[in-house]
Amino acid sequence: MPHGPHIAIIGAGPSGLMAAEILAKAGCRVSVYDQMPSPARKFLIAGRGGLNLTHSEPLETFIPRYREAADWLAPAIRALPPDALRAWCEGLGQETFIGSSGRIFPKSMKAAPLLRAWLKRLDSLGVVAEWRHRWLGWEGSALLFTHTATDEPVRIHADATLLALGGASWPRLGSDGGWVEMLQAHGVAPSPFRPSNCGFIVPWSDHFKTRFAGQPLKNITIMFEGKTYQGEAMITQNGIEGGVIYALSASLRDLIDAHGQAVIHMDLRPSVNIQTLLRKLQKPRGSKSFSRFLQGVGFSTVAIGLLRELTPTEHFKTDNMSGLAASIKALPLTLTATSGIQKAISSAGGIAREALDADYMLHNSPGVFAAGEMLNWEAPTGGYLLQGCFSTAHAAAHGILRYVAHKL
Ligand SMILES: Cc1cc2nc3c(=O)[nH]c(=O)nc-3n(C[C@H](O)[C@H](O)[C@H](O)COP(=O)(O)OP(=O)(O)OC[C@H]3O[C@@H](n4cnc5c(N)ncnc54)[C@H](O)[C@@H]3O)c2cc1C
């Protein structure tokens, strides 16, 4: 078992656990604290959707996905790039594959087998797991926790600390953003949290939401700010969500913040050009109702419902099929707000790069490092979130090793 310097890692998500592995392998005594009764709950939920670990595109395309934070995170991503993450996953007995979109997944498509193997490895490295420990901040030079089962205070002295407390989406999984107050009291001013990879509010009619909430719009293209995004969206009770919406959610959110709304245009039939579509729409309908006719041309009931919800009624008149074809190819949809951080896949906001040095150590707190989603960067879904967490954790762990080098 290691005898080196004692490192306290607070937060047992993928960021904290990755740092724990690196530090324990380097000979540190590592304790990982988490307020939940078990580790990595958000990571396990991510596994429900297939656990998109990272992406196979070249780094020149990959790194700009981190938007304004790209130059900040680039060194960390180059130091632990997608290939290395993939090799790490395979080293834990979880084969990976590249999906048709270039995304990388474990073959099992789940987080649980990977997490099980990982926790076993951490245990064999001597990492001490301390669950049900809610971090409350500092008391003098000690880290102060409360044991959530007994309410007893717990004070810990460590040679270095890594904060890996996550963002603020899905707070019931543990990352509730409560750490912001602790850091504010400590002279660090994190940027406010905002939803990222989130759904949006659309004021649907009662009729539309009653009939179509929960139904997917498959194979659509969204046009926004001169770019097109292909994928699937889901109608919800109060709006719209899903992969293709998440892909542009940061820009949509910023536009709504600035102007109170954002308008996207949907192509409900991207595989067919407008002339071909018009020819199909102009075919004789016989005795079929218009909805049945449109179903026959290949539209789902939800796509037809959406057209009726958003298109002027005159576009449904037989002599105005060019109007309907135009609506089908560029249906405007007005989004009025994000659907909130509670159910967002991730959050933007958190500790700003200015608060940290190049080793991810807080300028105002020597020996205190931070990594993962609690830092102020955001990225779309596609594996970029976990890659950003793993890479910043890897960078912070190496920063800690430099900090405690004289004690190793
Ligand atoms: C539904 C869903 C699906 C997702 N799918 C994917 C995906 O397929 N691919 C991808 O790249 N990303 C995905 N993500 C995002 C990814 O899971 C997160 O970005 C990642 O888990 C963040 O890791 P982290 O270690 O920084 O923080 P977290 O995983 O949030 O871990 C932080 C930990 O800190 C603990 N903590 C917080 N405050 C305290 C405190 N005061 N005291 C003690 N402990 C505390 C929490 O309990 C938690 O365990 C998904 C997210 C969701 C919600």
The ligand as an SDF file (V2000), in Angstrom:
LIG
                    3D

 53 58  0  0  0  0  0  0  0  0999 V2000
  -28.4690   11.7610  -18.7780 C   0  0  0  0  0  0  0  0  0  0  0  0
  -27.0170   12.0450  -19.0320 C   0  0  0  0  0  0  0  0  0  0  0  0
  -26.3550   11.3780  -20.0480 C   0  0  0  0  0  0  0  0  0  0  0  0
  -25.0120   11.6710  -20.3110 C   0  0  0  0  0  0  0  0  0  0  0  0
  -24.3860   11.0050  -21.3150 N   0  0  0  0  0  0  0  0  0  0  0  0
  -23.1000   11.3020  -21.6230 C   0  0  0  0  0  0  0  0  0  0  0  0
  -22.4070   10.6140  -22.6330 C   0  0  0  0  0  0  0  0  0  0  0  0
  -22.9150    9.6270  -23.2150 O   0  0  0  0  0  0  0  0  0  0  0  0
  -21.1470   11.0220  -22.9700 N   0  0  0  0  0  0  0  0  0  0  0  0
  -20.5370   12.0640  -22.3070 C   0  0  0  0  0  0  0  0  0  0  0  0
  -19.4190   12.4320  -22.6810 O   0  0  0  0  0  0  0  0  0  0  0  0
  -21.1380   12.6740  -21.2720 N   0  0  0  0  0  0  0  0  0  0  0  0
  -22.3920   12.3310  -20.9130 C   0  0  0  0  0  0  0  0  0  0  0  0
  -23.0140   12.9630  -19.8740 N   0  0  0  0  0  0  0  0  0  0  0  0
  -22.2440   13.9640  -19.0890 C   0  0  0  0  0  0  0  0  0  0  0  0
  -21.2510   13.3110  -18.0880 C   0  0  0  0  0  0  0  0  0  0  0  0
  -21.8970   12.2780  -17.3850 O   0  0  0  0  0  0  0  0  0  0  0  0
  -20.7300   14.3750  -17.1270 C   0  0  0  0  0  0  0  0  0  0  0  0
  -20.1330   15.4170  -17.8770 O   0  0  0  0  0  0  0  0  0  0  0  0
  -19.7000   13.7910  -16.1490 C   0  0  0  0  0  0  0  0  0  0  0  0
  -20.2960   12.8180  -15.3280 O   0  0  0  0  0  0  0  0  0  0  0  0
  -19.1020   14.8710  -15.2660 C   0  0  0  0  0  0  0  0  0  0  0  0
  -18.1080   14.2500  -14.5120 O   0  0  0  0  0  0  0  0  0  0  0  0
  -17.5050   14.9030  -13.1880 P   0  0  0  0  0  0  0  0  0  0  0  0
  -16.7000   13.8190  -12.5340 O   0  0  0  0  0  0  0  0  0  0  0  0
  -16.8300   16.1670  -13.4870 O   0  0  0  0  0  0  0  0  0  0  0  0
  -18.7770   15.2440  -12.2870 O   0  0  0  0  0  0  0  0  0  0  0  0
  -19.9410   14.2780  -11.7700 P   0  0  0  0  0  0  0  0  0  0  0  0
  -20.0190   13.0410  -12.5560 O   0  0  0  0  0  0  0  0  0  0  0  0
  -21.1370   15.1390  -11.7030 O   0  0  0  0  0  0  0  0  0  0  0  0
  -19.4510   13.8800  -10.3100 O   0  0  0  0  0  0  0  0  0  0  0  0
  -19.3690   14.8410   -9.2750 C   0  0  0  0  0  0  0  0  0  0  0  0
  -19.4520   14.1190   -7.9370 C   0  0  0  0  0  0  0  0  0  0  0  0
  -19.2550   15.0980   -6.8970 O   0  0  0  0  0  0  0  0  0  0  0  0
  -20.1310   14.7820   -5.8250 C   0  0  0  0  0  0  0  0  0  0  0  0
  -20.3680   15.9960   -5.0250 N   0  0  0  0  0  0  0  0  0  0  0  0
  -20.9180   17.1660   -5.4430 C   0  0  0  0  0  0  0  0  0  0  0  0
  -20.9650   18.0430   -4.4160 N   0  0  0  0  0  0  0  0  0  0  0  0
  -20.4210   17.4150   -3.3370 C   0  0  0  0  0  0  0  0  0  0  0  0
  -20.1580   17.8060   -1.9900 C   0  0  0  0  0  0  0  0  0  0  0  0
  -20.4550   19.0360   -1.5080 N   0  0  0  0  0  0  0  0  0  0  0  0
  -19.5650   16.9150   -1.1460 N   0  0  0  0  0  0  0  0  0  0  0  0
  -19.2320   15.6660   -1.5890 C   0  0  0  0  0  0  0  0  0  0  0  0
  -19.4700   15.2440   -2.8460 N   0  0  0  0  0  0  0  0  0  0  0  0
  -20.0440   16.1080   -3.7200 C   0  0  0  0  0  0  0  0  0  0  0  0
  -21.3810   14.2670   -6.4910 C   0  0  0  0  0  0  0  0  0  0  0  0
  -22.1350   13.4580   -5.6090 O   0  0  0  0  0  0  0  0  0  0  0  0
  -20.8260   13.4940   -7.6970 C   0  0  0  0  0  0  0  0  0  0  0  0
  -20.6640   12.1220   -7.4130 O   0  0  0  0  0  0  0  0  0  0  0  0
  -24.3220   12.6530  -19.5410 C   0  0  0  0  0  0  0  0  0  0  0  0
  -24.9870   13.2930  -18.5060 C   0  0  0  0  0  0  0  0  0  0  0  0
  -26.3190   12.9930  -18.2350 C   0  0  0  0  0  0  0  0  0  0  0  0
  -27.0190   13.7020  -17.0980 C   0  0  0  0  0  0  0  0  0  0  0  0
  1  2  1  0
  2  3  1  0
  2 52  2  0
  3  4  2  0
  4  5  1  0
  4 50  1  0
  5  6  2  0
  6  7  1  0
  6 13  1  0
  7  8  2  0
  7  9  1  0
  9 10  1  0
 10 11  2  0
 10 12  1  0
 12 13  2  0
 13 14  1  0
 14 15  1  0
 14 50  1  0
 15 16  1  0
 16 17  1  0
 16 18  1  0
 18 19  1  0
 18 20  1  0
 20 21  1  0
 20 22  1  0
 22 23  1  0
 23 24  1  0
 24 25  2  0
 24 26  1  0
 24 27  1  0
 27 28  1  0
 28 29  2  0
 28 30  1  0
 28 31  1  0
 31 32  1  0
 32 33  1  0
 33 34  1  0
 33 48  1  0
 34 35  1  0
 35 36  1  0
 35 46  1  0
 36 37  1  0
 36 45  1  0
 37 38  2  0
 38 39  1  0
 39 40  1  0
 39 45  2  0
 40 41  1  0
 40 42  2  0
 42 43  1  0
 43 44  2  0
 44 45  1  0
 46 47  1  0
 46 48  1  0
 48 49  1  0
 50 51  2  0
 51 52  1  0
 52 53  1  0
M  END
$$$$
